[in-house]
Amino acid sequence: MNIEVAIFEGKKIRRHWDDKLEKWYFSVVDIVQVLIDQPNFTKARKYWNKLAERLRKEGSEVVTKCHQLKLQAADGKHYLTDVADVETMLRIIQSILSPNAEPFKLWLARIGKEQGRR
């Protein structure tokens, strides 16, 4: 599995390169954590769970476009983690009020174009 860490303003964002689809998948919770400026991973995960629930109730298909992959966590173990491609991630970011949203979207668009390591 091709998993890397990308850095946005000193914060780690886990990502996975899919060779077959030739695109990146980013950890949703990592990005939410940056956008809401929450150092506590558990609180960021709870925020994402509530946001996903709200989006489902609104009839948004964004959450159904997320997938789960086993990514390595800070404790070194691998856990199933919600991931999304760049297009889906940009739609999720629109649902989060954050002063970091615009710079993050620009960063994500740029880094999302990079090819995965071969």
C-alpha positions in Angstrom: 0.0 0.0 0.0 1.4 3.4 -1.0 0.8 5.6 2.0 2.6 8.9 2.5 2.3 11.9 4.7 1.9 15.4 3.2 2.5 18.5 5.2 0.2 21.6 5.4 1.6 24.4 7.5 3.5 21.9 9.7 0.5 19.5 10.1 0.6 15.9 8.8 -2.1 14.7 6.4 -2.0 11.0 5.7 -2.7 10.1 2.0 -2.8 6.9 -0.1 -1.9 6.7 -3.8 -4.2 4.4 -5.8 -2.2 3.0 -8.7 -5.2 1.6 -10.5 -7.3 4.8 -10.4 -4.1 7.0 -10.4 -5.3 9.4 -7.7 -4.7 10.3 -4.1 -7.0 9.6 -1.2 -6.6 11.8 1.8 -7.5 11.1 5.5 -10.7 13.1 6.1 -10.1 13.4 9.8 -6.6 14.7 9.3 -8.0 17.5 7.1 -10.9 18.2 9.4 -8.4 18.5 12.3 -6.4 21.1 10.4 -9.4 23.1 9.3 -11.0 23.3 12.8 -7.6 23.9 14.3 -8.2 21.0 16.8 -5.0 19.4 18.2 -7.1 16.5 19.7 -7.6 13.8 17.1 -10.5 12.3 19.0 -12.4 15.6 19.0 -11.7 16.1 15.3 -13.0 12.6 14.6 -16.2 13.3 16.5 -16.6 16.6 14.6 -16.3 14.6 11.3 -18.8 12.0 12.5 -21.4 14.8 13.3 -20.7 16.6 10.0 -21.1 13.3 8.1 -24.4 12.7 9.9 -25.6 16.2 9.0 -24.6 15.8 5.4 -26.4 12.5 5.1 -29.6 14.0 6.5 -29.3 16.9 4.0 -29.2 14.3 1.2 -25.6 15.0 0.3 -23.8 12.2 -1.6 -20.4 13.4 -0.4 -20.2 11.0 2.5 -21.0 8.0 0.3 -18.1 8.9 -1.9 -15.7 8.4 1.0 -14.0 5.1 1.4 -12.2 3.4 4.3 -8.5 2.4 4.2 -6.2 1.1 7.0 -3.8 3.9 7.7 -1.1 4.1 10.3 -2.1 6.2 13.4 0.1 8.1 15.8 0.3 5.0 18.0 1.9 3.0 15.1 -1.2 0.7 14.6 -3.3 0.6 11.5 -7.0 1.6 11.7 -9.8 1.9 9.2 -9.9 5.6 8.3 -12.3 7.6 6.2 -10.5 8.8 3.1 -11.6 10.9 0.1 -10.2 11.9 -3.3 -9.4 15.5 -4.0 -12.8 16.3 -5.6 -14.8 14.8 -2.7 -12.5 16.4 -0.1 -13.0 19.9 -1.7 -16.8 19.4 -1.3 -16.4 18.4 2.3 -14.2 21.4 3.0 -17.0 23.6 1.7 -19.1 22.4 4.6 -16.6 23.5 7.2 -16.4 27.1 8.3 -12.7 27.8 8.7 -10.2 30.6 8.0 -7.9 27.9 6.8 -10.3 26.6 4.1 -9.2 28.8 1.2 -5.4 28.2 1.6 -6.1 24.6 2.3 -8.1 24.2 -0.9 -5.3 25.7 -2.9 -2.8 23.4 -1.3 -5.0 20.4 -1.8 -5.5 21.2 -5.5 -1.8 21.5 -6.0 -0.7 18.5 -4.1 -3.5 16.4 -5.4 -2.0 16.7 -8.9 1.2 15.0 -7.9 1.8 11.5 -9.1 2.2 8.8 -6.5 5.7 7.3 -6.0 6.3 4.3 -8.2 
